[in-house]
């Protein structure tokens, strides 16, 4: 799991909601970051209940039932969120996942 520097608590997630289209994460400083659910294939494939069964870590959002975690820094970086969203079982699986997401984003 990711950690945050002691002076950077303003980036800590304090609330989140995931609908069929977007993941919305509210930070301690009041910003709300919204990213397409398609950036996180584990969330896209999940049920609405699974998508919203999340825990807030110091610098990330974690879905224990899905084994998925997205760091706030990855959300702020945009495309990097794809890499953090899923823990693939193998390097080949990771490559296939990244190709799939990249193709969807190009459409």
Phi and psi in radians as a Rosetta constraint file:
Dihedral C 1 N 2 CA 2 C 2 CIRCULARHARMONIC -1.522 0.35
Dihedral N 2 CA 2 C 2 N 3 CIRCULARHARMONIC 2.684 0.35
Dihedral C 2 N 3 CA 3 C 3 CIRCULARHARMONIC -2.128 0.35
Dihedral N 3 CA 3 C 3 N 4 CIRCULARHARMONIC 2.885 0.35
Dihedral C 3 N 4 CA 4 C 4 CIRCULARHARMONIC -2.185 0.35
Dihedral N 4 CA 4 C 4 N 5 CIRCULARHARMONIC 2.543 0.35
Dihedral C 4 N 5 CA 5 C 5 CIRCULARHARMONIC -1.120 0.35
Dihedral N 5 CA 5 C 5 N 6 CIRCULARHARMONIC 2.547 0.35
Dihedral C 5 N 6 CA 6 C 6 CIRCULARHARMONIC -0.965 0.35
Dihedral N 6 CA 6 C 6 N 7 CIRCULARHARMONIC -0.546 0.35
Dihedral C 6 N 7 CA 7 C 7 CIRCULARHARMONIC -1.564 0.35
Dihedral N 7 CA 7 C 7 N 8 CIRCULARHARMONIC 0.123 0.35
Dihedral C 7 N 8 CA 8 C 8 CIRCULARHARMONIC -2.056 0.35
Dihedral N 8 CA 8 C 8 N 9 CIRCULARHARMONIC 0.665 0.35
Dihedral C 8 N 9 CA 9 C 9 CIRCULARHARMONIC -1.251 0.35
Dihedral N 9 CA 9 C 9 N 10 CIRCULARHARMONIC -0.211 0.35
Dihedral C 9 N 10 CA 10 C 10 CIRCULARHARMONIC -1.161 0.35
Dihedral N 10 CA 10 C 10 N 11 CIRCULARHARMONIC -0.360 0.35
Dihedral C 10 N 11 CA 11 C 11 CIRCULARHARMONIC -1.587 0.35
Dihedral N 11 CA 11 C 11 N 12 CIRCULARHARMONIC 0.042 0.35
Dihedral C 11 N 12 CA 12 C 12 CIRCULARHARMONIC -1.215 0.35
Dihedral N 12 CA 12 C 12 N 13 CIRCULARHARMONIC 2.297 0.35
Dihedral C 12 N 13 CA 13 C 13 CIRCULARHARMONIC -1.225 0.35
Dihedral N 13 CA 13 C 13 N 14 CIRCULARHARMONIC 2.343 0.35
Dihedral C 13 N 14 CA 14 C 14 CIRCULARHARMONIC -2.076 0.35
Dihedral N 14 CA 14 C 14 N 15 CIRCULARHARMONIC -0.306 0.35
Dihedral C 14 N 15 CA 15 C 15 CIRCULARHARMONIC -2.779 0.35
Dihedral N 15 CA 15 C 15 N 16 CIRCULARHARMONIC 2.727 0.35
Dihedral C 15 N 16 CA 16 C 16 CIRCULARHARMONIC -2.792 0.35
Dihedral N 16 CA 16 C 16 N 17 CIRCULARHARMONIC 2.746 0.35
Dihedral C 16 N 17 CA 17 C 17 CIRCULARHARMONIC -2.625 0.35
Dihedral N 17 CA 17 C 17 N 18 CIRCULARHARMONIC 2.431 0.35
Dihedral C 17 N 18 CA 18 C 18 CIRCULARHARMONIC -2.204 0.35
Dihedral N 18 CA 18 C 18 N 19 CIRCULARHARMONIC 2.102 0.35
Dihedral C 18 N 19 CA 19 C 19 CIRCULARHARMONIC -1.866 0.35
Dihedral N 19 CA 19 C 19 N 20 CIRCULARHARMONIC -2.888 0.35
Dihedral C 19 N 20 CA 20 C 20 CIRCULARHARMONIC -1.211 0.35
Dihedral N 20 CA 20 C 20 N 21 CIRCULARHARMONIC -0.345 0.35
Dihedral C 20 N 21 CA 21 C 21 CIRCULARHARMONIC -1.946 0.35
Dihedral N 21 CA 21 C 21 N 22 CIRCULARHARMONIC -0.644 0.35
Dihedral C 21 N 22 CA 22 C 22 CIRCULARHARMONIC -2.392 0.35
Dihedral N 22 CA 22 C 22 N 23 CIRCULARHARMONIC 2.642 0.35
Dihedral C 22 N 23 CA 23 C 23 CIRCULARHARMONIC -1.781 0.35
Dihedral N 23 CA 23 C 23 N 24 CIRCULARHARMONIC 2.171 0.35
Dihedral C 23 N 24 CA 24 C 24 CIRCULARHARMONIC -1.999 0.35
Dihedral N 24 CA 24 C 24 N 25 CIRCULARHARMONIC 2.152 0.35
Dihedral C 24 N 25 CA 25 C 25 CIRCULARHARMONIC -2.140 0.35
Dihedral N 25 CA 25 C 25 N 26 CIRCULARHARMONIC 2.160 0.35
Dihedral C 25 N 26 CA 26 C 26 CIRCULARHARMONIC -1.655 0.35
Dihedral N 26 CA 26 C 26 N 27 CIRCULARHARMONIC 2.309 0.35
Dihedral C 26 N 27 CA 27 C 27 CIRCULARHARMONIC -1.704 0.35
Dihedral N 27 CA 27 C 27 N 28 CIRCULARHARMONIC 2.845 0.35
Dihedral C 27 N 28 CA 28 C 28 CIRCULARHARMONIC -1.026 0.35
Dihedral N 28 CA 28 C 28 N 29 CIRCULARHARMONIC -0.485 0.35
Dihedral C 28 N 29 CA 29 C 29 CIRCULARHARMONIC -1.490 0.35
Dihedral N 29 CA 29 C 29 N 30 CIRCULARHARMONIC 0.061 0.35
Dihedral C 29 N 30 CA 30 C 30 CIRCULARHARMONIC 1.735 0.35
Dihedral N 30 CA 30 C 30 N 31 CIRCULARHARMONIC -0.217 0.35
Dihedral C 30 N 31 CA 31 C 31 CIRCULARHARMONIC -1.184 0.35
Dihedral N 31 CA 31 C 31 N 32 CIRCULARHARMONIC 2.588 0.35
Dihedral C 31 N 32 CA 32 C 32 CIRCULARHARMONIC -2.118 0.35
Dihedral N 32 CA 32 C 32 N 33 CIRCULARHARMONIC 2.177 0.35
Dihedral C 32 N 33 CA 33 C 33 CIRCULARHARMONIC -1.848 0.35
Dihedral N 33 CA 33 C 33 N 34 CIRCULARHARMONIC 2.238 0.35
Dihedral C 33 N 34 CA 34 C 34 CIRCULARHARMONIC -2.117 0.35
Dihedral N 34 CA 34 C 34 N 35 CIRCULARHARMONIC 2.258 0.35
Dihedral C 34 N 35 CA 35 C 35 CIRCULARHARMONIC -2.291 0.35
Dihedral N 35 CA 35 C 35 N 36 CIRCULARHARMONIC 2.623 0.35
Dihedral C 35 N 36 CA 36 C 36 CIRCULARHARMONIC -1.068 0.35
Dihedral N 36 CA 36 C 36 N 37 CIRCULARHARMONIC 2.442 0.35
Dihedral C 36 N 37 CA 37 C 37 CIRCULARHARMONIC -1.050 0.35
Dihedral N 37 CA 37 C 37 N 38 CIRCULARHARMONIC -0.506 0.35
Dihedral C 37 N 38 CA 38 C 38 CIRCULARHARMONIC -1.079 0.35
Dihedral N 38 CA 38 C 38 N 39 CIRCULARHARMONIC -0.306 0.35
Dihedral C 38 N 39 CA 39 C 39 CIRCULARHARMONIC -1.238 0.35
Dihedral N 39 CA 39 C 39 N 40 CIRCULARHARMONIC -0.323 0.35
Dihedral C 39 N 40 CA 40 C 40 CIRCULARHARMONIC -2.177 0.35
Dihedral N 40 CA 40 C 40 N 41 CIRCULARHARMONIC 1.528 0.35
Dihedral C 40 N 41 CA 41 C 41 CIRCULARHARMONIC -0.920 0.35
Dihedral N 41 CA 41 C 41 N 42 CIRCULARHARMONIC -0.571 0.35
Dihedral C 41 N 42 CA 42 C 42 CIRCULARHARMONIC -1.108 0.35
Dihedral N 42 CA 42 C 42 N 43 CIRCULARHARMONIC -0.640 0.35
Dihedral C 42 N 43 CA 43 C 43 CIRCULARHARMONIC -1.297 0.35
Dihedral N 43 CA 43 C 43 N 44 CIRCULARHARMONIC -0.695 0.35
Dihedral C 43 N 44 CA 44 C 44 CIRCULARHARMONIC -1.063 0.35
Dihedral N 44 CA 44 C 44 N 45 CIRCULARHARMONIC -0.651 0.35
Dihedral C 44 N 45 CA 45 C 45 CIRCULARHARMONIC -1.454 0.35
Dihedral N 45 CA 45 C 45 N 46 CIRCULARHARMONIC -0.193 0.35
Dihedral C 45 N 46 CA 46 C 46 CIRCULARHARMONIC -1.438 0.35
Dihedral N 46 CA 46 C 46 N 47 CIRCULARHARMONIC 2.816 0.35
Dihedral C 46 N 47 CA 47 C 47 CIRCULARHARMONIC -1.343 0.35
Dihedral N 47 CA 47 C 47 N 48 CIRCULARHARMONIC 2.828 0.35
Dihedral C 47 N 48 CA 48 C 48 CIRCULARHARMONIC -0.977 0.35
Dihedral N 48 CA 48 C 48 N 49 CIRCULARHARMONIC -0.663 0.35
Dihedral C 48 N 49 CA 49 C 49 CIRCULARHARMONIC -1.129 0.35
Dihedral N 49 CA 49 C 49 N 50 CIRCULARHARMONIC -0.777 0.35
Dihedral C 49 N 50 CA 50 C 50 CIRCULARHARMONIC -1.124 0.35
Dihedral N 50 CA 50 C 50 N 51 CIRCULARHARMONIC -0.702 0.35
Dihedral C 50 N 51 CA 51 C 51 CIRCULARHARMONIC -1.061 0.35
Dihedral N 51 CA 51 C 51 N 52 CIRCULARHARMONIC -0.581 0.35
Dihedral C 51 N 52 CA 52 C 52 CIRCULARHARMONIC -1.755 0.35
Dihedral N 52 CA 52 C 52 N 53 CIRCULARHARMONIC 0.128 0.35
Dihedral C 52 N 53 CA 53 C 53 CIRCULARHARMONIC -1.635 0.35
Dihedral N 53 CA 53 C 53 N 54 CIRCULARHARMONIC 1.303 0.35
Dihedral C 53 N 54 CA 54 C 54 CIRCULARHARMONIC -2.082 0.35
Dihedral N 54 CA 54 C 54 N 55 CIRCULARHARMONIC 2.796 0.35
Dihedral C 54 N 55 CA 55 C 55 CIRCULARHARMONIC -2.142 0.35
Dihedral N 55 CA 55 C 55 N 56 CIRCULARHARMONIC 2.565 0.35
Dihedral C 55 N 56 CA 56 C 56 CIRCULARHARMONIC -1.763 0.35
Dihedral N 56 CA 56 C 56 N 57 CIRCULARHARMONIC 2.157 0.35
Dihedral C 56 N 57 CA 57 C 57 CIRCULARHARMONIC -1.707 0.35
Dihedral N 57 CA 57 C 57 N 58 CIRCULARHARMONIC -3.134 0.35
Dihedral C 57 N 58 CA 58 C 58 CIRCULARHARMONIC -1.120 0.35
Dihedral N 58 CA 58 C 58 N 59 CIRCULARHARMONIC -0.497 0.35
Dihedral C 58 N 59 CA 59 C 59 CIRCULARHARMONIC -2.486 0.35
Dihedral N 59 CA 59 C 59 N 60 CIRCULARHARMONIC 0.375 0.35
Dihedral C 59 N 60 CA 60 C 60 CIRCULARHARMONIC -2.768 0.35
Dihedral N 60 CA 60 C 60 N 61 CIRCULARHARMONIC 2.964 0.35
Dihedral C 60 N 61 CA 61 C 61 CIRCULARHARMONIC -2.011 0.35
Dihedral N 61 CA 61 C 61 N 62 CIRCULARHARMONIC 2.352 0.35
Dihedral C 61 N 62 CA 62 C 62 CIRCULARHARMONIC -2.200 0.35
Dihedral N 62 CA 62 C 62 N 63 CIRCULARHARMONIC 2.369 0.35
Dihedral C 62 N 63 CA 63 C 63 CIRCULARHARMONIC -1.959 0.35
Dihedral N 63 CA 63 C 63 N 64 CIRCULARHARMONIC 1.655 0.35
Dihedral C 63 N 64 CA 64 C 64 CIRCULARHARMONIC -1.038 0.35
Dihedral N 64 CA 64 C 64 N 65 CIRCULARHARMONIC -0.676 0.35
Dihedral C 64 N 65 CA 65 C 65 CIRCULARHARMONIC -1.173 0.35
Dihedral N 65 CA 65 C 65 N 66 CIRCULARHARMONIC -0.474 0.35
Dihedral C 65 N 66 CA 66 C 66 CIRCULARHARMONIC -1.743 0.35
Dihedral N 66 CA 66 C 66 N 67 CIRCULARHARMONIC -0.225 0.35
Dihedral C 66 N 67 CA 67 C 67 CIRCULARHARMONIC 1.152 0.35
Dihedral N 67 CA 67 C 67 N 68 CIRCULARHARMONIC 0.509 0.35
Dihedral C 67 N 68 CA 68 C 68 CIRCULARHARMONIC -1.996 0.35
Dihedral N 68 CA 68 C 68 N 69 CIRCULARHARMONIC 2.547 0.35
Dihedral C 68 N 69 CA 69 C 69 CIRCULARHARMONIC -2.523 0.35
Dihedral N 69 CA 69 C 69 N 70 CIRCULARHARMONIC 2.384 0.35
Dihedral C 69 N 70 CA 70 C 70 CIRCULARHARMONIC -2.184 0.35
Dihedral N 70 CA 70 C 70 N 71 CIRCULARHARMONIC 2.157 0.35
Dihedral C 70 N 71 CA 71 C 71 CIRCULARHARMONIC -1.373 0.35
Dihedral N 71 CA 71 C 71 N 72 CIRCULARHARMONIC 2.507 0.35
Dihedral C 71 N 72 CA 72 C 72 CIRCULARHARMONIC -1.004 0.35
Dihedral N 72 CA 72 C 72 N 73 CIRCULARHARMONIC -0.705 0.35
Dihedral C 72 N 73 CA 73 C 73 CIRCULARHARMONIC -1.049 0.35
Dihedral N 73 CA 73 C 73 N 74 CIRCULARHARMONIC -0.600 0.35
Dihedral C 73 N 74 CA 74 C 74 CIRCULARHARMONIC -1.231 0.35
Dihedral N 74 CA 74 C 74 N 75 CIRCULARHARMONIC -0.677 0.35
Dihedral C 74 N 75 CA 75 C 75 CIRCULARHARMONIC -1.079 0.35
Dihedral N 75 CA 75 C 75 N 76 CIRCULARHARMONIC -0.759 0.35
Dihedral C 75 N 76 CA 76 C 76 CIRCULARHARMONIC -1.170 0.35
Dihedral N 76 CA 76 C 76 N 77 CIRCULARHARMONIC -0.493 0.35
Dihedral C 76 N 77 CA 77 C 77 CIRCULARHARMONIC -1.440 0.35
Dihedral N 77 CA 77 C 77 N 78 CIRCULARHARMONIC -0.245 0.35
Dihedral C 77 N 78 CA 78 C 78 CIRCULARHARMONIC 1.530 0.35
Dihedral N 78 CA 78 C 78 N 79 CIRCULARHARMONIC -1.877 0.35
Dihedral C 78 N 79 CA 79 C 79 CIRCULARHARMONIC -1.018 0.35
Dihedral N 79 CA 79 C 79 N 80 CIRCULARHARMONIC -0.484 0.35
Dihedral C 79 N 80 CA 80 C 80 CIRCULARHARMONIC -1.076 0.35
Dihedral N 80 CA 80 C 80 N 81 CIRCULARHARMONIC -0.347 0.35
Dihedral C 80 N 81 CA 81 C 81 CIRCULARHARMONIC -1.061 0.35
Dihedral N 81 CA 81 C 81 N 82 CIRCULARHARMONIC -0.518 0.35
Dihedral C 81 N 82 CA 82 C 82 CIRCULARHARMONIC -1.055 0.35
Dihedral N 82 CA 82 C 82 N 83 CIRCULARHARMONIC -0.759 0.35
Dihedral C 82 N 83 CA 83 C 83 CIRCULARHARMONIC -1.167 0.35
Dihedral N 83 CA 83 C 83 N 84 CIRCULARHARMONIC -0.579 0.35
Dihedral C 83 N 84 CA 84 C 84 CIRCULARHARMONIC -1.470 0.35
Dihedral N 84 CA 84 C 84 N 85 CIRCULARHARMONIC -0.278 0.35
Dihedral C 84 N 85 CA 85 C 85 CIRCULARHARMONIC -1.276 0.35
Dihedral N 85 CA 85 C 85 N 86 CIRCULARHARMONIC -0.496 0.35
Dihedral C 85 N 86 CA 86 C 86 CIRCULARHARMONIC -2.343 0.35
Dihedral N 86 CA 86 C 86 N 87 CIRCULARHARMONIC 2.502 0.35
Dihedral C 86 N 87 CA 87 C 87 CIRCULARHARMONIC -1.764 0.35
Dihedral N 87 CA 87 C 87 N 88 CIRCULARHARMONIC 1.593 0.35
Dihedral C 87 N 88 CA 88 C 88 CIRCULARHARMONIC -1.140 0.35
Dihedral N 88 CA 88 C 88 N 89 CIRCULARHARMONIC 2.688 0.35
Dihedral C 88 N 89 CA 89 C 89 CIRCULARHARMONIC -1.395 0.35
Dihedral N 89 CA 89 C 89 N 90 CIRCULARHARMONIC -0.383 0.35
Dihedral C 89 N 90 CA 90 C 90 CIRCULARHARMONIC -2.590 0.35
Dihedral N 90 CA 90 C 90 N 91 CIRCULARHARMONIC 2.907 0.35
Dihedral C 90 N 91 CA 91 C 91 CIRCULARHARMONIC -1.130 0.35
Dihedral N 91 CA 91 C 91 N 92 CIRCULARHARMONIC -0.665 0.35
Dihedral C 91 N 92 CA 92 C 92 CIRCULARHARMONIC -1.108 0.35
Dihedral N 92 CA 92 C 92 N 93 CIRCULARHARMONIC -0.728 0.35
Dihedral C 92 N 93 CA 93 C 93 CIRCULARHARMONIC -1.105 0.35
Dihedral N 93 CA 93 C 93 N 94 CIRCULARHARMONIC -0.715 0.35
Dihedral C 93 N 94 CA 94 C 94 CIRCULARHARMONIC -1.104 0.35
Dihedral N 94 CA 94 C 94 N 95 CIRCULARHARMONIC -0.773 0.35
Dihedral C 94 N 95 CA 95 C 95 CIRCULARHARMONIC -1.077 0.35
Dihedral N 95 CA 95 C 95 N 96 CIRCULARHARMONIC -0.777 0.35
Dihedral C 95 N 96 CA 96 C 96 CIRCULARHARMONIC -1.102 0.35
Dihedral N 96 CA 96 C 96 N 97 CIRCULARHARMONIC -0.716 0.35
Dihedral C 96 N 97 CA 97 C 97 CIRCULARHARMONIC -1.101 0.35
Dihedral N 97 CA 97 C 97 N 98 CIRCULARHARMONIC -0.817 0.35
Dihedral C 97 N 98 CA 98 C 98 CIRCULARHARMONIC -1.125 0.35
Dihedral N 98 CA 98 C 98 N 99 CIRCULARHARMONIC -0.681 0.35
Dihedral C 98 N 99 CA 99 C 99 CIRCULARHARMONIC -1.081 0.35
Dihedral N 99 CA 99 C 99 N 100 CIRCULARHARMONIC -0.783 0.35
Dihedral C 99 N 100 CA 100 C 100 CIRCULARHARMONIC -1.050 0.35
Dihedral N 100 CA 100 C 100 N 101 CIRCULARHARMONIC -0.831 0.35
Dihedral C 100 N 101 CA 101 C 101 CIRCULARHARMONIC -1.167 0.35
Dihedral N 101 CA 101 C 101 N 102 CIRCULARHARMONIC -0.712 0.35
Dihedral C 101 N 102 CA 102 C 102 CIRCULARHARMONIC -1.067 0.35
Dihedral N 102 CA 102 C 102 N 103 CIRCULARHARMONIC -0.730 0.35
Dihedral C 102 N 103 CA 103 C 103 CIRCULARHARMONIC -1.097 0.35
Dihedral N 103 CA 103 C 103 N 104 CIRCULARHARMONIC -0.727 0.35
Dihedral C 103 N 104 CA 104 C 104 CIRCULARHARMONIC -1.128 0.35
Dihedral N 104 CA 104 C 104 N 105 CIRCULARHARMONIC -0.670 0.35
Dihedral C 104 N 105 CA 105 C 105 CIRCULARHARMONIC -1.224 0.35
Dihedral N 105 CA 105 C 105 N 106 CIRCULARHARMONIC -0.483 0.35
Dihedral C 105 N 106 CA 106 C 106 CIRCULARHARMONIC -1.340 0.35
Dihedral N 106 CA 106 C 106 N 107 CIRCULARHARMONIC -0.307 0.35
